[in-house]
Amino acid sequence: MKIDGQPYRTIWLAEDGWSVEIIDQTKLPHRFEVESLCSLDDAAHAIRAMLVRGAPLIGATAAYGMALAMRDDSSDVGLEHAYDVLMATRPTAVNLRWALDDMRMRLQDQPRDVRVERAYARAAEVCDEDVAICSAIGDHGLALIRAAYEASPGDAPVNILTHCNAGWLATVDWGTALAPIYKAHDLGIPVHVWADETRPRNQGAALTAWELGRHGVSHAVVADNAGGHMMQHGLVDLCITGTDRTAASGDVANKIGTYLKALAAHDNGVPFYVALPSPTIDWTLTDGVRDIPIEQRDQEEVTHISGKSASGDIVSVQLTPDGTPAANPAFDVTPARLVTGLITERGVCPASAMGLAELFPELAEAS
């Protein structure tokens, strides 16, 4: 995707051929900075501290983390150590486990002297595969936006509400929920995005708004609690969100607050779609509400907020009274019954075990 006309991915191999570079998303939207990852610990920190985030990008970063680890220690002990360190970084996004399992499987039977080369090659493939998957998601979701546009009066834009950030910053390129929007925009279909601010980390206000603006897509940030009101008054044609883990039943885990948007959409007859790449499906889980682990993050994300001051400095300020504690569940689970459809790289399907199995029979059978 483009930043002021220049194409970027979120993660790439540096010119030295071995270190990895990422966009530090904790600095956005006020500063654009590139961070170098030179070791296993660097990659683990980038995932844990959310320099990179979004399930597909977490998986890609973990794959390159394994490659960096093999440079330091390509033994079996080193391989297992890297796997354990990276697996412990974030609990909810299943792409992390998928990428690490894939890397370990491909490396464990290889001689030590070829593990580094094979690790880097596979990490690059993981990235390229993610780009292809997200582009295909965009193509299938585009049909939904085109249908909404053709059904709208005159040349009115299609108003789409999204929650958190499931654009190209959450993947290697294109994004999931935003991929259909970029495809529609690039084809000249008028779209307008309502970007939920997505507290407590404000990733909609900071990241979704930033990347849409840099690509030239019409958008506006709205308070998290505004969605229901907007749907009641016909200001939302459809909702599209991403997901960090999808159960085999079609239940989806996404950034906290997604469930409330799905409830509002259901009550107002607004289609609610979830865009996901197949590595985000956890075929081992049949009850997402009960079984998907929900990450509990630092309470300071709730009690404090960062932003740019009038002088241009990036500052953090406290919102709550001294001594008041905060709870911070990072995700919630939207039951499949509230999801109109799942947008995948193979098409759009009902949010159900049968719907997913029909699109991905080989994965469903393997589970």
Order of alpha helices (4+ residues) and beta strands (2+ residues): beta-beta-beta-beta-beta-alpha-alpha-alpha-alpha-alpha-beta-alpha-beta-alpha-beta-alpha-beta-beta-beta-alpha-beta-beta-alpha-alpha-beta-beta-beta-beta-beta-alpha-alpha
